[in-house]
Amino acid sequence: MKRILLPTDFSENSWNAIKYALQLFKDSECNFTLLNTYTPMIYQFEYTLESSVGAELVDAMRETSVSKLDEMVDRIEKEFKNPKHIFGKTSSFNTLLREIDELYEGNTMDLIVMGTKGATGAKEILFGSNTVHVFKNAKCPVIAVPSGFEFEEPHEILFPSDYEVDFEDKHVALIKEIGSAYHARVNIMNVSYGYDLSENQEKNRKKLEGYFKGIAHLFHNVSNQTVAGAITEFQLKARVNLLTMINNKHSFFENLFFKSTINQIGFHLAIPFLVIPTK
């Protein structure tokens, strides 16, 4: 049974991501955990939880969190009743990142599905700092769903790679699973600046070819473009339904996201984004 964590702040944005997960895995047996974390502002301003005011505030926030999680499960059962899906709820006085780490150590999830912060333009999605930090630190795959994205079956998957990863089955297992379930084509795209692949890159490319045997796939070579530009241009030529990357240290993924100021991170992306950790 697939274990999926669904962080929620009870916004429409997070509800949209939950709907995506329920539809993407509608034919899979899943154990979903709805997670809401809360940290009262009073706690952040040097008040102690031992004070009566602090304790009462935390109790009130906990009650609200638990109540809203109950309402959300009721809404899911009403709108997406599926005998293959079961739901758990976690309400925690914690930061999102710390709670995700603790739940992962407790063997709670294989995948996280969450919403992005929202759109800054017609097609540009700005990833909120929470999403970016989850990308960077999560020990399991993460799917970020753009605000307002209406579910599409992922028939065309775009998978940019610099072939610097010594690929293992865990790096491609979820891509293969989704690709197989939806008879999708995986478009593996390498972006370079005109240089030939190194011996190690060529070896890793051949590994990928072996992993995707039996699943429709194409290799694309793009030169003299930025990764973000190549992704955007590819989406203009083909209706890509899912973008996926491996978060490899010192790779173009890190350059694309983490070398910028968190608040400036974003590129033209209007489709769900699957990020897979190397470890």
C-alpha positions as CSV (number, residue, x, y, z in Angstrom):
1,M,0.0,0.0,0.0
2,K,1.4,3.4,-1.0
3,R,1.8,5.8,1.9
4,I,1.3,9.5,0.9
5,L,1.6,12.5,3.1
6,L,-0.7,15.5,2.3
7,P,0.3,18.7,4.1
8,T,-2.5,21.2,4.3
9,D,-3.0,24.7,5.7
10,F,-6.7,24.4,4.7
11,S,-6.3,26.7,1.8
12,E,-7.7,26.2,-1.7
13,N,-4.2,25.7,-2.9
14,S,-3.6,22.8,-0.6
15,W,-7.0,21.3,-1.3
16,N,-6.1,21.4,-5.0
17,A,-3.0,19.4,-4.4
18,I,-5.0,16.8,-2.3
19,K,-7.5,16.5,-5.2
20,Y,-4.6,15.9,-7.6
21,A,-3.2,13.1,-5.4
22,L,-6.6,11.4,-5.0
23,Q,-7.1,11.4,-8.8
24,L,-3.5,10.5,-9.8
25,F,-3.6,7.4,-7.6
26,K,-7.2,6.6,-7.9
27,D,-6.4,3.0,-9.0
28,S,-3.8,2.4,-6.3
29,E,-4.2,1.2,-2.8
30,C,-3.1,4.2,-0.7
31,N,-2.8,5.2,2.9
32,F,-3.1,9.0,3.0
33,T,-2.0,11.0,6.0
34,L,-3.4,14.6,6.1
35,L,-1.0,16.8,8.0
36,N,-1.6,20.2,9.6
37,T,1.2,21.9,11.5
38,Y,0.7,25.1,13.6
39,T,3.1,27.4,15.5
40,P,1.3,30.2,17.3
41,M,2.8,33.7,16.7
42,I,2.8,34.2,20.4
43,Y,5.2,31.2,20.7
44,Q,7.6,32.9,18.2
45,F,7.8,36.1,20.3
46,E,9.4,34.7,23.4
47,Y,6.2,33.9,25.3
48,T,6.5,30.6,27.2
49,L,4.0,27.8,26.8
50,E,3.9,27.6,30.6
51,S,2.0,30.8,30.7
52,S,-1.8,30.5,30.8
53,V,-2.2,32.7,27.8
54,G,0.3,30.6,25.8
55,A,-1.3,27.3,26.8
56,E,-4.8,28.5,26.0
57,L,-3.8,29.7,22.6
58,V,-2.1,26.4,21.7
59,D,-5.1,24.5,22.9
60,A,-7.4,26.6,20.8
61,M,-5.2,26.2,17.7
62,R,-5.0,22.4,18.3
63,E,-8.8,22.2,18.5
64,T,-9.2,24.2,15.3
65,S,-6.7,22.1,13.5
66,V,-8.3,18.8,14.5
67,S,-11.7,20.0,13.7
68,K,-10.7,21.2,10.2
69,L,-8.9,17.9,9.5
70,D,-12.1,16.0,10.4
71,E,-14.0,18.3,8.0
72,M,-11.5,17.7,5.2
73,V,-11.7,13.9,5.5
74,D,-15.5,14.2,5.4
75,R,-15.2,16.3,2.3
76,I,-12.9,13.8,0.6
77,E,-15.1,10.8,1.5
78,K,-18.1,12.7,0.0
79,E,-16.4,13.9,-3.2
80,F,-13.8,11.2,-3.8
81,K,-15.1,8.1,-2.1
82,N,-12.7,5.3,-3.0
83,P,-12.5,1.9,-1.3
84,K,-8.8,1.7,-2.2
85,H,-8.0,4.8,-0.1
86,I,-7.8,5.1,3.6
87,F,-7.0,8.3,5.6
88,G,-5.2,9.2,8.7
89,K,-4.8,12.7,10.3
90,T,-2.0,14.4,12.1
91,S,-2.3,17.7,13.8
92,S,1.0,18.9,15.2
93,F,2.5,21.9,17.1
94,N,5.6,21.9,15.0
95,T,7.2,23.4,11.9
96,L,6.3,21.7,8.7
97,L,9.9,20.6,7.9
98,R,10.5,19.2,11.3
99,E,7.3,17.3,11.4
100,I,7.9,15.9,7.9
101,D,11.3,14.6,9.1
102,E,9.8,13.1,12.2
103,L,7.0,11.4,10.2
104,Y,9.5,10.1,7.7
105,E,11.7,8.6,10.5
106,G,8.4,7.0,11.8
107,N,8.0,5.3,8.4
108,T,4.8,7.3,7.6
109,M,5.2,8.1,3.9
110,D,6.8,7.2,0.6
111,L,5.7,10.4,-1.1
112,I,4.6,13.9,-0.3
113,V,2.0,15.8,-2.4
114,M,1.7,19.5,-1.7
115,G,0.6,22.8,-3.2
116,T,2.8,25.6,-4.5
117,K,2.4,29.1,-3.1
118,G,0.5,30.4,-6.2
119,A,0.8,32.2,-9.5
120,T,2.8,35.4,-10.0
121,G,1.6,35.6,-13.6
122,A,-0.4,33.8,-16.2
123,K,2.0,30.9,-16.4
124,E,4.7,31.5,-13.8
125,I,4.6,29.7,-10.5
126,L,6.6,31.0,-7.6
127,F,7.5,28.2,-5.2
128,G,6.9,29.3,-1.6
129,S,9.7,28.9,0.8
130,N,8.1,25.9,2.5
131,T,7.8,24.1,-0.8
132,V,11.4,24.9,-1.7
133,H,12.7,23.7,1.7
134,V,10.7,20.5,1.4
135,F,12.2,19.9,-2.1
136,K,15.7,20.4,-0.7
137,N,15.4,18.4,2.5
138,A,12.8,15.7,2.0
139,K,14.1,12.1,2.0
140,C,11.3,10.9,-0.2
141,P,9.8,12.1,-3.5
142,V,7.7,15.3,-3.5
143,I,5.0,16.4,-6.0
144,A,4.3,20.1,-6.0
145,V,1.0,21.0,-7.6
146,P,0.5,24.5,-9.1
147,S,-2.4,26.6,-7.7
148,G,-5.5,26.1,-9.8
149,F,-4.1,23.2,-11.8
150,E,-6.9,21.0,-13.1
151,F,-6.1,17.3,-13.1
152,E,-4.7,15.9,-16.3
153,E,-3.6,12.3,-16.8
154,P,0.2,12.4,-17.2
155,H,0.6,11.1,-20.7
156,E,3.7,13.2,-21.4
157,I,6.4,13.2,-18.7
158,L,9.4,15.5,-19.0
159,F,12.5,14.3,-17.2
160,P,15.5,16.7,-17.6
161,S,18.8,15.1,-16.5
162,D,22.5,16.0,-16.6
163,Y,23.4,12.3,-16.4
164,E,25.5,13.0,-13.3
165,V,23.5,10.7,-11.1
166,D,24.6,7.1,-10.7
167,F,21.0,5.9,-11.2
168,E,19.4,3.3,-9.1
169,D,15.9,1.8,-9.2
170,K,14.7,4.1,-6.4
171,H,15.4,7.1,-8.5
172,V,13.1,6.1,-11.3
173,A,10.6,3.7,-9.6
174,L,7.9,6.3,-9.2
175,I,8.3,7.7,-12.8
176,K,8.1,4.2,-14.1
177,E,5.0,3.4,-12.0
178,I,3.2,6.6,-13.2
179,G,4.3,6.1,-16.7
180,S,3.1,2.5,-16.8
181,A,-0.3,3.3,-15.1
182,Y,-1.1,6.0,-17.7
183,H,0.7,4.5,-20.7
184,A,2.8,7.7,-20.7
185,R,5.9,8.7,-22.7
186,V,8.9,9.7,-20.7
187,N,10.9,12.5,-22.4
188,I,14.4,12.4,-21.1
189,M,16.1,15.7,-21.8
190,N,19.8,16.6,-21.5
191,V,20.8,20.3,-21.6
192,S,24.4,21.0,-22.5
193,Y,26.6,23.7,-23.8
194,G,27.8,21.8,-26.8
195,Y,30.2,19.5,-25.0
196,D,30.1,15.7,-25.5
197,L,29.0,13.5,-22.6
198,S,31.8,12.3,-20.4
199,E,32.4,8.6,-20.0
200,N,30.5,8.6,-16.7
201,Q,27.5,10.6,-18.1
202,E,27.3,8.1,-21.0
203,K,27.3,5.2,-18.6
204,N,24.5,6.8,-16.6
205,R,22.5,7.5,-19.7
206,K,22.7,3.8,-20.7
207,K,21.5,2.9,-17.2
208,L,18.5,5.1,-17.8
209,E,17.8,3.4,-21.1
210,G,17.8,0.1,-19.4
211,Y,15.5,1.2,-16.6
212,F,12.9,2.6,-19.0
213,K,12.9,-0.5,-21.2
214,G,9.3,-1.5,-21.6
215,I,8.0,2.1,-21.2
216,A,7.7,4.5,-24.0
217,H,10.6,7.0,-23.8
218,L,12.6,9.4,-26.0
219,F,16.0,11.0,-25.4
220,H,16.3,14.7,-26.3
221,N,19.5,16.6,-26.5
222,V,19.3,20.4,-26.1
223,S,22.4,22.7,-26.4
224,N,23.2,26.3,-25.6
225,Q,20.1,26.9,-23.5
226,T,19.4,27.3,-19.8
227,V,17.6,24.4,-18.1
228,A,14.6,26.6,-17.3
229,G,14.5,27.9,-20.9
230,A,14.7,24.4,-22.3
231,I,11.9,23.2,-20.1
232,T,9.7,26.2,-21.1
233,E,10.4,25.7,-24.8
234,F,9.7,21.9,-24.6
235,Q,6.3,22.7,-23.1
236,L,5.5,24.9,-26.0
237,K,6.1,22.0,-28.4
238,A,4.5,19.2,-26.4
239,R,1.7,19.1,-23.9
240,V,3.7,17.9,-20.9
241,N,1.6,16.9,-17.9
242,L,4.3,16.2,-15.4
243,L,7.8,17.5,-14.9
244,T,10.3,15.5,-12.9
245,M,13.8,16.1,-11.7
246,I,16.3,14.4,-9.4
247,N,17.6,16.6,-6.6
248,N,21.3,15.9,-7.1
249,K,23.8,18.0,-5.1
250,H,25.8,20.2,-7.4
251,S,23.6,19.5,-10.3
252,F,21.6,21.9,-12.5
253,F,18.6,21.2,-10.2
254,E,20.5,22.9,-7.3
255,N,21.7,25.7,-9.5
256,L,18.1,26.3,-10.8
257,F,16.6,26.5,-7.3
258,F,19.0,27.0,-4.4
259,K,21.6,29.5,-5.8
260,S,18.9,32.2,-5.9
261,T,17.2,34.1,-3.0
262,I,14.3,32.0,-1.9
263,N,11.8,34.7,-2.6
264,Q,13.0,35.0,-6.2
265,I,12.8,31.3,-7.0
266,G,10.4,30.5,-9.8
267,F,10.2,29.8,-13.5
268,H,7.5,29.2,-16.1
269,L,5.8,26.1,-14.8
270,A,2.1,25.4,-14.9
271,I,2.2,21.6,-14.4
272,P,2.9,19.4,-11.4
273,F,6.5,19.0,-10.5
274,L,7.9,15.7,-9.1
275,V,11.2,16.0,-7.3
276,I,13.1,12.9,-6.3
277,P,16.0,12.9,-3.8
278,T,19.2,11.0,-4.6
279,K,19.5,9.4,-1.2
